Amino acid sequence: MDYQHRPGAKTGGGGVASASETNRDRRERLRQLALETIDIFKDPYFIKNHLGTFECKLCLTLHNNEGSYLAHTQGKKHQANLARRAAKELADAPSAPMSSAKQNVDIKKFVKIGRPGYKVTKQRDPDTKQQSLLFQIDYPEIAEGTIPRHRFMSAYEQHIEPPDKKWQYLLFAAEPYETIAFKVPSREVDKNENKFWTHWNPISKQFFLQLAFRLEGSLSSVSLSTNQPGLVPIRPPPHMLTTQPIYLLQ
């Protein structure tokens, strides 16, 4: 320490500094060294208030300058609060792996090759007069080991058209083809195994689905005969293979 260049001192006549002066000089040198090596503005608990003083958000203390804050960060109070905060975060850690596990779920990525060809046949049961639909979806380039999937979707789940409770959507999906959807009436589907069934033919690579709508009103409990006048079974439409969805039974 330079004792000769203090205010009022003569060259070569400097005396021994007092303990308070030595401590003040030591703190100043440590502050300057810390400011050169530590970026105080990256400290998450450091904040400068509207009065121009500095605060520690962790300990809720006020400091007149950066050096005072740096000295505080090395004190027992700040270190104890840091240890308490780390222990609390560690206690809350067990719930984190569950959320990270969901984020690490592998998402299948594949190049879509377009929409599959399909054929839709309108049918009517000759006995009960139930309206039914037979879907035939062709997947000639389906991925090996993949079985086509289907599901019904409410009009309120889709965002392509304004929702209408009178309609629902039947979706078909298989990699690497695009998912296609058919707009069908929102009526109750007969889940009887003879009326509603699916079949996947791995040889011809064609997927079939048949569904029948339940009759409404008094016709649901009446068996109608095709021999009665005017009740002739409807013939299926000609073979139709397109690449755009169609609206059915409007």
N, C-alpha and C positions, 0 to 999 in steps of 0.2 A: 504494500500500500504506500502511496506517495504522501508522506506527512509534511513535505516541504512546500507544497503548492496550495495549502489550505488558505482561506481568507485571513489576512493579517499575519501570515507566517513569513519568515525570512528564509532565504536560501541557505541551507545548511544549519538552520536553527530550529527545525521542526521538532516538536516534542512527541511524546507517546500519545496516540489517540485513545480516547476513552472507550469503554465497552459499548456504549450506546452508538457512538460514531462508527465503530467497527461493524456492529450489527446492521446499521443503516446502509453502510457501503456494501456489505455482503448481500443484503436483500436487493439492492439496486443492480448489482452485477448479475445476480440470479434471474432477476426480471428481464434484463436485457438479453441474457442467454436464452431464456425460455421463449421470448418473443421471436428470436431468430430461428429457433428449432421447432416451435409448435405453432400451428395455424389455429389461433384461438377461435376464429369465426366458424370453424368446422365442428366445434363442440356443441352437441345438441342441447346442452343445458345453459349455454351462454346467451344472454340477451341484453340489449341496450335499450333502456326505457326512454320515455319522453323527457326526462330530466337530465339526461346525459350521463347518468350513472349506469352501472352494470349490475345484473342480477343473475343469480343461480337458480334456475327453475326447479332443480332437484331439491335444494336445501332451503329455497326461499330466503336467500340472504342478499344484501346490498353491498356493492363495492364501488369505491371512487375511481379506480383505474384498473387497467388490465393486470398490472402486477399484483394487486390485491386479490383479484379473482384467481390468478394462477397460484398464488400462495394458498388460497382457500381450497383449491382442488387437490392439494397435497396434504390437507389436514385430515384429522380423524373423522370429523363430522361428514365431510363429503365422501370419504372412502367408505364409511359405514353405510351411508345411504346408497352408494353404488352397489355394495355387497347385498344389501336388502333388495334392491331392484333386480339384481341378477338372480337371487333366490326365488323371487316371485315369478319371473319369466320362466325359470326352470320348472317351477311347480305347474305352470300352465302349459308346458311343452307337450304332455301326453296327448292332447287333443290335436296337435299339429300333424302327426304322421297320418291321421285319417284323411285330412284335407289334401295333404301332399300325395297320398296314394291315389285319390281320385284324379288329381292332375296328371299323374303318371300313366293313366290308362292309355294303352296303345290305340290310336285312331287309324282305322284302315284307310289307306290311300291307294286309289287305283284310277286309271284313266278310263273315263266313260266312253263307250263306243257308239252311243246313240240309243234310240228307243227300240224295243223289240216289236216284232210284228205280232198281230193278234187278230182274233176272230171272235165276234160276239153274236150269239144266237138267242133270239127271243123265243120263249117257249110257253106253253100253257098245258097244265095237267089235264088230260082228257076226262078225268073223273071229278076232281075237285074244282077244276077251272082256276087253279092257282097260277098266277103269272110267275115265270121263272126266267132266269138268265144263265146261259152257259158261256163261260169265258175260256178261250183257248189262247195261251200266250206262248209264243215261240222264242226259245233262247238257244239258238244254234251255237253261239260262242260263249256259253256260260262257263264261269270259272270251275275248274275241276273240284269236285267235292262240295259244291254249293247247291243248296236246294232253295228254290224260289220261296219267298215269303209274301204274305198278304195281311192286310188289316183294314178295318173300317175306320173312317175318320169323320168326325162331326164337321158340319159346315162352319162351326165357330173355331175350329183348329187351324183352318187354312186361311191364308192371307192374299189369295189371288183374286177372289171374287167377294162381293159383299155377302155376308152370312145370310142364309135363308134356311129356316128350320124345316122347310119342305124337302130338302135335299141332303144327302150324305155322300161320302166318297169312298170308293173301294180302291185301295192301293196295292200294286204289285211291285216287288223289288227283287233283283238278283244281280249280282256282280258279273261282269262289269257294265251292265246296261243301266240306263237311267230309270228312275222310278216313274211309273205311269199311274194315272188315276182315272177312274170312271165315275161320272156323276150319276147317281141312281136315286130313286125316291127314298125318302126317309121313312120307310115303313118297317114294321116288325118282320124279321126274317125267321122263317120256319127252320128250326135247328134239328128237325128230324133227320136221322142219318140217311134216309132215302131221298131227302129233299136237298140237304146241304152236305156237300162233300168236295174234297180236293183230291187230285191225283197228279203225281209227277212221273213222267215217263223218261227215264234216263237214256233210253235208246234213241227215241225221236227228239228228245230234249224239248218236250212240250209240257206245259203246266195247265191243268184243267181245274176249274172251279165252277160249281153249280150252286145257285141259291134260289130259293122260292120265297115269295112274300105271302104272309098269312092273309087270308081273306078277311075283309072288314064287314061288320054288320051280321045279318042273319045268314049270309052265304057261307060263313065259316063252319057251320054245323050241318050243312046240306050237301049230300053227294049228288052231283049232277051227272046225268048220262049223256053221252055223245049222240045217242039215238034221238034225243028230243029235237024238235024243229029249231033251226037257227043256231044250234050249238055244235058247230063244226070246228074241230081242232085247227088251230092256226099253224100253217106250214112255216118252217124256219125260212128266213130270208136267204137269198143266194150267198154263195161263198164270198166273204168280204175280208180282204187282207189290206190293212192300211197302216199308216204310221202316225196318225193323229187321233187323239181321244174323241169319242162321240157322246152325245147326250142321249140317254135311253129313256124310254117310256114317258115321254113328256106329255 
